[in-house]
Amino acid sequence: MSKVQGGMKCVKYLLFIFNFIFWLSGFLVLAVGLWLRFDPNTVQLLTGNGAPETFFLAVYILIGAGGLMMLVGFFGCFGAVRESQCLLGSFFACLLIIFGAEVAAGVFGFLNKEQIIEEVQKFYSSSIVDASNTNGTQIASIYHTVLSCCGGSTRDIVLCPETDEETPDCLTAITEFFNEKLFIIGYVGIGVAGVMVIGMIFSMVLCCAIRNNREVI
């Protein structure tokens, strides 16, 4: 027999629906994280000796949080159906941890945006300093191909003579490329964190209702 009745029963099923949506959100976060990590363009730009790794730190947080969200969403559904105080309490604690991770990823993406872009720009600039360095030339060539750009702060016809006058310089192209990626990390992280607040409220309300009903019995 159900331990909760009336309005609390409605909360129970709302929590179940929320957890299913939460599980789907976890899948979405995981998918976005994996896409950002294995996106061919991003991988090419950040591969090589001395390549900055700061960008991938936020991506790894996103991937970990997405996987944990899927697991927690499943157990949250189970806890809501069974009306288990223990499972609902654990669900709340896990949501709190994931909430922190998502906010951290979002804030990290926004606050370190300039630093990450600057590191990538320095990495590219160092690759075009010495034209006799084969490794540097290969790295520069990757940037020119992936970002359809040429040169540092200005277009350099020596580096890529086949480009036209409308080709942007690579420092500008790097800024635009990573701005887009980092905003995705920030908005996904903070957006999902906001949704989790609703789940924490539902889980605590239902958990308290179950405890109060047991005390009455």
N, C-alpha and C positions, 0 to 999 in steps of 0.2 A: 504493500500500500504506500502511496506517495506521502512523504513527510510534509509537503507543503501544499496549501490549497489556495484558491482564490487568486488574488493578484500576484502572489509569489509563484504560482504555477505558470503564470504568464511570463514572469521574469525568467523562470527555468527554461522555457522554450525559446525565449529571446536570446538567452545565453547560449543555448545549443546552436541557434541560427548564427549568432555572432561568431561562435567558434568555427563553424563551417566556413564562413566568410574569411575569418582570420587564417584558416588553413590555406585557403585560396590566395590570400594576400602574401602568406609566407612563400608560396610557390612563385608568385610574381616577383617578390623581392629576390629570391634565389635565382630566378631566371635573369633578372636585370643584372645582378651581381656577376653571374657567370658570363653574360654577354659582355659586360665591361672588362672582365678579366681576359676573355679569349677573343675579343673583337680583333680581327686580323690587323686592322689599321693601328690600334693602340699597341698591340704586341710588337709590331714592327718598329714603332717609334720608340718604345721603351726597352728594346733588346740591344745588348752590346755591353762591352766592358765600360763600367762607370756610369751606366744608365741610371737615372734616379728611380727609386722604388717607393717614394712617398705616396704617389697616386694609388698604388695597389694596396696600401695599408687600409684606406677607407673602403676599398672594394672587398677586401678579405673580411672586414667587419660586417659588411652588408651580406656577404655569402653566408657567414656563420649565423647571423641573426635570422636570415631567411630559412635555413635548415632547421634551426631551433624553433622557429614559429610554426613550421609544419608539424613538428613533433608535439609541441605544446598544444596546438589547436586540436589534434587528435585526442589527447588525454583530457583536454578541457571539455570536449563533447561527451566523453565517457563519464567524467565527473558530474556533469550537469544531469545526465540521464539517471545515473545511480544516486544522485543527491548526496554525494560523499563530501563531508566536511574536509577530510584529509586531502582528497584530490583537488577540491576547489581552493583550499589554502595553498597547496603546492602550485596550482595553476596561477594564482595571484602572484606568488613569489617569482615564478618563472617569467610572467608578464613584466614584472618590475625590472628583472635583469635584462630582458630583451628591450624594454623601453629605454633603459640606460644605453644599451649598445646602439640602438637606432638613432637616438639623439646624438650620441658620440659621433657616429658616422656622418650624420647630417651637419653637425657643427664643425666637424673636422673638414668636411668638404668645403664649407663656406669660409671658415677662418683661414685655412691653409691654401686657399685657391691661388693667391698671388705667389706664395712660396713655391708651390708645385709647378706653376707655369714658368716661374723664373728658373727653377732647376732644369726644366726641360729645355728652355731657351739657351741656358749656359752649356748644356750637353750638346746641343746642335752647334752653337757658336764654336765650341772647342774642336768640333769635327771638321770645320772649314778653315781653321787657322793654318794648318800645315798641309798643303796640297800634296806633299810627297808621302803622307801617311795613308797607306792603302785602306786600313780599317776606318779611318776618319772619312775618307772619300766615299766608302760604301755606306756609312751611316748617313752622310749628307744626301747621297743619292736616294736613299729610302725616304727621307723627309721630303725631298723634292717631288718624288713620285706620289706618295700617299697624300700629301697636303696640297699638291699642285702649286708649289711655291718655289722661290729661288732667292738665295742670298740672305744676309743677316737683316739689318735694319733697312737696307735698300736692295733692290733687285741687282744681282751680279751676273752680267752676261758672260763672264769668264767661266763661272761655275756651270751655267746651263745656257749655252748660246742659242738653243732652239726655242726658248720661251719668247713670248711676245711682251709688249709693254704693259699689258693688263695683268700680267702674272703678279700676285702679291708677294711681298717679302715673307720669309719663313717665320720671323719673330711674331708678326701679326697673325699669320696662319696658325701658329702654335697656340697663341692666346685664344683665338676663336674656337679651335678644336677642343682644347681642354676646359674652357669655360662651359661649353655645352655638356661635357661628360660630368664635370664636378657639380653642376647644377642638378643633374639627374640624381646623383648620389644624395645631395642635400635635400631635395624635395621628397624623394622616396623615403629617406630615413625619417625626416620630421613628420611627413604625412602619415606614415604607418604608426609612428609613436603616438600621434593624436588619436588614432583609432583604438589603440591599446588602452587608453585611459577609460574608454567606454567599457571594455572588457573587464578591467579591474573593478569598476564600479558595480557591474552586474554580478561578478563573482562574489564580491564582499556582501552585497545585499542578499543573495541567495544563501550564502554560507551562514550569515547571521539569522536568517529566517529558519533554516534547518536547526540551528542550535536553540533558538527560542522555542520551537515546536517540541524539541526533545525535553526542554526544561518543564514545559507545560504538562507533557505526558508523565 
